[in-house]
Amino acid sequence: MYFVYLLLCTDGTLYTGITTDLERRFAEHKAGTGARYTKAHGAKKILYSEAHPDRSAASKREAEIKKLTRTKKLALPLRGDGHAA
């Protein structure tokens, strides 16, 4: 099982990624050992996540989310497509 997630960074920016273990990955982002982006911008909280059966499906959804505007990304939890964190 893979998860696509949306993070709120400490500077107010958003980060989208995929993982097999959401809690572990968030801890890595918080510790500064996750992605370069979150190392520089800091990870504040998980705004949204959704489960996918395999890496391919998760990667495709990640790409879709990355193309969304900030407003649409922030609306994801309100639509109930996945899991608001």
Secondary structure as UniProt FT lines:
FT   STRAND          2..9
FT   TURN            10..11
FT   STRAND          14..19
FT   HELIX           22..31
FT   HELIX           36..41
FT   STRAND          43..52
FT   HELIX           55..67
FT   HELIX           70..79
FT   STRAND          83..84
//
